[in-house]
Amino acid sequence: MEHPPKIYLAPFQGITGATYRVVYARHFEGVDKLFTPFFTGIHKDSKLPARKQAELGNTFENGVEVIPQILSKDADEIILFSRFCEKLGFKEINWNLGCPYPQVANKKRGSGMLPFPEIVDEILNKVMAETAIRFTVKCRLGYFSPLEIFSLIPIFNRHKIDELTIHARIGKQLYSGEPDQKNFQNAISQLTVPVVYNGDIFSLSDYNRLRNQYPAINAWMIGRGILADPFLPAIIKCTHIGSDNQAHIRRFIDDLYFAYRKHTNDKLSSLGILKEYWHYLAESFNDPHQVFKKVKKVSRFEEYEDAVSFVFREFEWVGSGIKQNSSDG
Ligand SMILES: Cc1cc2nc3c(=O)[nH]c(=O)nc-3n(C[C@H](O)[C@H](O)[C@H](O)COP(=O)(O)O)c2cc1C
């Protein structure tokens, strides 16, 4: 019998922080792992600062495992982070080899390390010997070229990392263009560690197409698709039975609003976080442009509350269904 797929919520700097994870997991089902945005600046000889520890949040969120992520090119820093996480009860950490932004990549961090397999090897040599909890990696196919991964595959295989998530783009691309299915396919045929697919799953039909293309893959990391339609994991697992999705989303977004206000001690910066999230969520309404325009211009709490009421009164939640129908044919 086919195993049910595993669905992971991708890490998003600025969005999938502790507050979002608590509220998301309270309202939606179907996700098997929740990834934190990447952590940096873990210093020797110090305890994990209270703010960082608070951002790590709970080890499980409503029964869903939380996976802390680190962005670093320093083996000792990664080992220190894994020890902090282990002490807090986490069972896995994830190493970010995917961040594409030039200010990160130019310093050989994130996807900027992918052209340097010898550095990756050296770091894994130290880290794999010293880390007691599961160690997984998230990467792209390369930074300059999608062929860079082929020099890394023997290294990942040899070190037996616990899982490799591949976002099937290169760093230089940022988020443009399409995921490169040909090189992803070639890569998985050479990998002996468990692989997770990541990139551009926005609907059930996207998922079905990729699942047919990669029958050997059973774990899927989804970012923007879940931010836009939080029901997507349950839709994929055929466990979504909600009757009034619009009312459900309203309860979720209100809960998120109050959680961010509490988290920021009622600072207006909570509106900035919410607007960033609405950039994705608006995609699941019948007029994404108008919905986002309405929320984007608010600068006070009352304005935000009015804008959200207006959106739920005047627009319709369509979820990922429209894209699903249009490409199902
Ligand atoms: C604003 C933003 C922030 C992100 N932050 C992170 C991060 O902290 N760590 C990480 O590994 N990937 C990060 N990503 C990449 C996503 O996790 C994911 O790999 C990417 O969006 C592709 O998946 P998707 O097509 O399902 O969205 C970020 C992407 C965006 C757009």
The ligand as an SDF file (V2000), in Angstrom:
LIG
                    3D

 31 33  0  0  0  0  0  0  0  0999 V2000
   10.5080   35.7910    1.7880 C   0  0  0  0  0  0  0  0  0  0  0  0
   11.1520   34.4420    1.7590 C   0  0  0  0  0  0  0  0  0  0  0  0
   11.8400   33.9970    2.8830 C   0  0  0  0  0  0  0  0  0  0  0  0
   12.4570   32.7310    2.8830 C   0  0  0  0  0  0  0  0  0  0  0  0
   13.1560   32.3160    3.9980 N   0  0  0  0  0  0  0  0  0  0  0  0
   13.7890   31.1030    3.9800 C   0  0  0  0  0  0  0  0  0  0  0  0
   14.5450   30.6270    5.1150 C   0  0  0  0  0  0  0  0  0  0  0  0
   14.6380   31.2560    6.1690 O   0  0  0  0  0  0  0  0  0  0  0  0
   15.1630   29.4270    4.9890 N   0  0  0  0  0  0  0  0  0  0  0  0
   15.0800   28.6630    3.8450 C   0  0  0  0  0  0  0  0  0  0  0  0
   15.6560   27.5710    3.7830 O   0  0  0  0  0  0  0  0  0  0  0  0
   14.3580   29.0740    2.7930 N   0  0  0  0  0  0  0  0  0  0  0  0
   13.7040   30.2600    2.8290 C   0  0  0  0  0  0  0  0  0  0  0  0
   12.9560   30.6420    1.7530 N   0  0  0  0  0  0  0  0  0  0  0  0
   12.7530   29.6900    0.6300 C   0  0  0  0  0  0  0  0  0  0  0  0
   11.4960   28.8280    0.8550 C   0  0  0  0  0  0  0  0  0  0  0  0
   11.6390   28.0480    2.0320 O   0  0  0  0  0  0  0  0  0  0  0  0
   11.2410   27.8560   -0.3320 C   0  0  0  0  0  0  0  0  0  0  0  0
   12.3790   27.0450   -0.5120 O   0  0  0  0  0  0  0  0  0  0  0  0
   10.9620   28.5830   -1.6370 C   0  0  0  0  0  0  0  0  0  0  0  0
    9.9400   29.5680   -1.4630 O   0  0  0  0  0  0  0  0  0  0  0  0
   10.5070   27.5980   -2.7310 C   0  0  0  0  0  0  0  0  0  0  0  0
    9.3840   26.8500   -2.3110 O   0  0  0  0  0  0  0  0  0  0  0  0
    7.8840   27.2220   -2.7670 P   0  0  0  0  0  0  0  0  0  0  0  0
    7.8970   27.3010   -4.2800 O   0  0  0  0  0  0  0  0  0  0  0  0
    7.0430   26.0870   -2.2660 O   0  0  0  0  0  0  0  0  0  0  0  0
    7.5300   28.5410   -2.1580 O   0  0  0  0  0  0  0  0  0  0  0  0
   12.3490   31.8940    1.7310 C   0  0  0  0  0  0  0  0  0  0  0  0
   11.6480   32.3620    0.6150 C   0  0  0  0  0  0  0  0  0  0  0  0
   11.0600   33.6050    0.6070 C   0  0  0  0  0  0  0  0  0  0  0  0
   10.3270   34.0700   -0.6250 C   0  0  0  0  0  0  0  0  0  0  0  0
  1  2  1  0
  2  3  1  0
  2 30  2  0
  3  4  2  0
  4  5  1  0
  4 28  1  0
  5  6  2  0
  6  7  1  0
  6 13  1  0
  7  8  2  0
  7  9  1  0
  9 10  1  0
 10 11  2  0
 10 12  1  0
 12 13  2  0
 13 14  1  0
 14 15  1  0
 14 28  1  0
 15 16  1  0
 16 17  1  0
 16 18  1  0
 18 19  1  0
 18 20  1  0
 20 21  1  0
 20 22  1  0
 22 23  1  0
 23 24  1  0
 24 25  2  0
 24 26  1  0
 24 27  1  0
 28 29  2  0
 29 30  1  0
 30 31  1  0
M  END
$$$$
